[in-house]
Amino acid sequence: MTQAAVLAQLGNTPLGMRNLIINGAMQIAQRGTQSTGITTTGFSTVDHFRTSLSSLGTWTEDQSTDAPSGFSNSFKLTCTTADASPAAGDVAYIRYMFEGFELQNLAYGTSSAKPMTLSFWVKSNKTGSASVQLLQNDNSSKNISPSYTISSADTWEYKTISIPADTAGNIDNDNGPAVSLIWWLNSGSTYSSGSTQTSWSTYSAADSNAANLGIGGSTSDYFAITGVQLEVGSVATEFERRPYGTELALCQRYYWNPNLGGGNYFWMHPISYGAGFRRFTVIFPVRMRATPTCTVGGVATNGGSFATNSPRTEAGGSTTIICVGDLASGAGGEFSYITEFKASAEL
């Protein structure tokens, strides 16, 4: 990468948000730093990076402190129960999802469509070829599935992958799922019997994980990534480091956990004293991607008890949620409060 090439790319790229990836340094983990016994798909630790599993072993997920120089954290999956012979449809991969609003500058579906460069650090006990995949959800899952190589076991390695422009695709200008970015760990033949695709092509499941690294075939297999950057242009530039508060706010568009406890509460204001309703209003720190699904719990009162099916979300949107609780018995007094509230608008 020459200085002239970097300057040319930066000259056409907004300097404030060059990296299209949120939380690429794996600093934000609102759900916690470790989750064990994982056998199904879901978000468990690092924000915006999801573990996707179907009948392929048992895993521990970490916001790990093992990271290359210049980084403090990584996203790490470790196999605790192996599957040496995955069935045809079994899968294990890490997924990152973009909403359409984030990718309009790519100009996909026009003659001005732009190429991208993906860069990241990776570490594993396994060596060999591995697959990374991008799926255009707005365009019938049109996909590209290039490979990269892990050369040395238990060593952090830096990888760059070129993503060509797609003048025939489209990305809707909305808050829905637009493009999936996937790091494949392992799969059965349904997803690994095809060939790698280095240009945008009609989706074929068999091409998804053609370079199958096979993580999870043995207990203690692991895979870790960090420093993930996706940027417009044909060269990889230095990882963009945003302030922690900025990165946290970007994550809170999709998930918010105020991590209540230790004297921090949501107070429930009475609608009527005695047995009756209690209400509280939550104003999110940023506008969430969509009206979130909320988890409410940890109720405390100064007398009485809440019904088992409450408190619950009553009304709201992407900026504010109103929740109510039914005081089932007792005087209840003037106050009630909760110590747990989580809101998810993940893609």
N, C-alpha and C positions, 0 to 999 in steps of 0.2 A: 504494500500500500504506500504510494508516494504521497508526499506532502501536497502536491498539486491536486491529486485525486481527492484527498480528504477535504481540501479547501473548496474544491468544486462542488462536492456533495453538501458540505455545510452551508454553502452559499444559497442552496435551494431548500434548506431544511430549517424549520423553526427551532431556535436554539433552546427554548424553554421546555419543550416536550418532544424531544427527538426520539426518545424510546417509547414505542407504542405499548410496551408491556408495563403493567402496574405491578409493583412489588417484586420486580425481577431480582432484587438482592435478598429476597426472602426475609426481610426484617419484620414484617407485620404478621402476627399470628394471634388473632383475637380469640380463637377457639381453644388455644393452649399450645404447648410446645411438644407434646407427645400423645399419640393415640395407639393403643395396642389391640391385637386381636381383630384386625380389619379383614373382612371377607367380602364386603360389598362396596358399591360405589358411593362416594360422598366426600364432603369437605371435612377435614379433621384437624388440621393445624394451620399451615401457612395460608394466608388469605389469597383467594383467586386462583389457586392451583388445586385441582381436584384429582384424587385417586379414583380410577375407574377399574373395577374388578368384576369378573363374572366367572365363578367356579375355578379360580386359579390361585390356590394357596391361601395362606394367612399371612398378614403383614403387620409390621410396626411402622408408623409414620412419624417422622421427627422434623421439627424445626431445629436442625442440627447446628452445633457450633463448629463443626468440621467444615472449613471453607478455604479457598485459595487466598493467597496474599491480596490484601485490599478489600476483602469481604469478611463479614462476621458470621454469616449464617448460610445454610443451604437447606434445600428440601430433600429429605432422604427417606427412601423406602427400603426396609429390610425384610426379607422373607423369613418367617418363623415356622411355617409348615409348607413344605415344598410340593410341587406338582411336576414330576419329571416327564409326564406324558399328557399334556393338555388335550382335552377333547377338541373337536374341530372348531366349535364356537366359543371356546374359552378366551378371555382377554385379560391383560394387565397393562395399563398405561397411565400416564399423567396427562391431564387435559387442561388447557387454558382457553377460555372463550372470550371473544371480542363481541361487543354489541356494534350495531351498524353505525351509530353516531361517531364511533372512534376511528373509522377507516375511510371516511369520505375523501380524504386527501389522496387516496390511492387512485382515484378516478377509474376504477375497474369498469369494464364495459364500454370504454371510450378509447379513441385513438391516443389519448393522453395518459393512458394507464402507466403506472410507475413500478419499477422493480423494487424489491426489498432485500435486505440482508438480515439473516438471523444469526446471532452469536450467543454463545453460552459456555459456561464451564461445566464439565461433567467428570464424575468419578465413580468407579465400580470395581468390584473384584473380578468381573468378567471382561474379557477382551474380545475384539472382533467387530463386525459390522452391526450397526443398529439403525433403526428407521425413525425418522421424524416425518410428520404428516401435517398438511394443512387442508382443511375441508371448507369449501364455501357453502355454508348452510343455506344462503339465499339463492344459490344457483345449483340446486339438485345435488348438493354435496360434491360438486366438481372438485378434484383433488390433485395434489402434488405430494409425492412421498419419496424424497431423496434419502440417501443413506450417508452416514458418517462412520468413522472408525475410532474405537477406543483401543489405543496401542499398548498402554501399560496398565497393569492391574494396580488398584489402590493408589492411583496417582491422579491429581487434578490436571485435566487437559482442556485446552481452549479450542472450541470448534466454531467455524463459520460456514454458513450455508446460503447460497444464492437462491432467491425466489424470483422467478421471472414475472414480468407484468402480465396481466390478463385483460386483453382488449375486448374479449367476448363475454366476460363474466359480468356480474352485477352485485352490488352491495346495497341493500335497502337503507335509506336514511331514517332509521328508527332505533328504538331501544331493544330490539329483539336480537337473538343469536345470529351473528353474521358469519364469523370464521372461527373454526376450532383449530388450535395448535396442539399437536399431540406428540409426546415422546413415548414410543412403544417400548415396553419391557419384555413382553412375551405374548404369545397367542397360539391358538390352534390353527389348523390348515385353512380354515375359512378365510383367515386374514393374512396368511403368510405364504400362500402357494403361487402368488403372481410374481410381478417384477417391479422394481423401483421405477417411479415416474419422476422425471426431472423437468417436466413441463406440465402445465395445467391440462387435465384430461378428464374424460367421463369417469365418474366414480365406479370403481370395481373393488369390492371388499378384499379380494385376494391380493391386490397391490398394496394394501395399507401397511403391512409389516413384512414386506418381502425380505428385508435384511433383519432377521429375527435374532436379537441378542440372547434371548432365552433366560432372562433374569427370573428367578423363582423356580428353576429346575432343581436347585439344591438349597437346603436350609442355610441361612446366613448369606445368601446372595443379597447384594444391595446395589442401589442406584441412587446417585445424588446429583442435583443440578443447582446452579446459582449463576448470578451475573447474566441473566437472560435479557437479551435486547433484540427487538425487532424494529428496524428503521428503514425509512425510505432511502433508496439509493443502492448502488452496486458495490459499496465497500463497507466494511465493519469499522465503526469508529469506537473510541474509548467509551466504556460504560457510563451512561448518564446517571449521575448521583443527585437525586432530589432530596430536599429536606425531609426529615422523618415525618413532620406534621403534614406535609404535602402528600406524602405516600399514604399515610394513615387516612387522610380525608378521601383520597381516591378509592381506597379499599372500602370505606364506609358507605359508598354509593351502593355496594352490593351486600354488605353484611355489617351490622353494628351490634357490638356487645359492650355495653358500658362497664362490664366487669364489676357489678355492684357488690357491696359487702363492706364490712369494716366501718359501718356508720353511714354509708351512702345509700339512700333509699329513694324510691318513688312514693310519694305520699298519695293516698287515696282519699279524696275529699267526699264527705258524706252527702248523698242526695236526700236521705232521711235518716234520723237517728234510730237506734234500736235495730231490730232485724230489718234489713232493707239493702239498698244498693250503696256501693262505694265506686267512685270514678276517679281516674287520673288521665292526664293528657301527656303524651310523649311527643316532643318536637325533636326530630332527628337533626344531628349536627350538619348534615348535608342532605340535599335532595337525593333520595334513593332512586335506583333505576326504575322501579315500579312499586306499586303498593306491596309492602313486604308481608311475608308470613311471620307472625310474632309468637314467641314463646314467653309465657308469663308464669312466675311462680315465686316461691319463697314468701308467702303471705304471713304477716304478723298483725295482730289486733290487740287492743287493750281490753279484751273480753269478747266472748263469742267466737265463732268459727265460720270459715267460708265453706260454701258448698263445694263438693269435689270437682264440679265441672267449671269452676271459675277461679280466678278472674279470666276474662276473655276479651278479645278485640271486638269492639262494637262498631266502629266506623273509622274512616281515615283514608289516607292516600300516601303519596311518596314523600310528603313533608311532615305530616302529623298523624298520629294514631290516638284514638280515644279508647280506653279500656275500662271495663266495669267489673265489679265483683259482687256476688250475692252473699250477703251476710246471713248465714243459715240459722244461727241461734245466738242467744245472749244479747246483752245490751249493746256491746260494740263500742259505745262511747263516741268520742269526737274524731278519733283517728284510726286509720289502718294504713299499712304500707307493704310494699313488696321489695324483695332484695334480688330478684332475678328478672331480667328483661333482655330478650335477644330478637333481632329483626333481620330477616334474610330476603334479599331480592336477587339472589344469584341466578345466573343464566344456566 
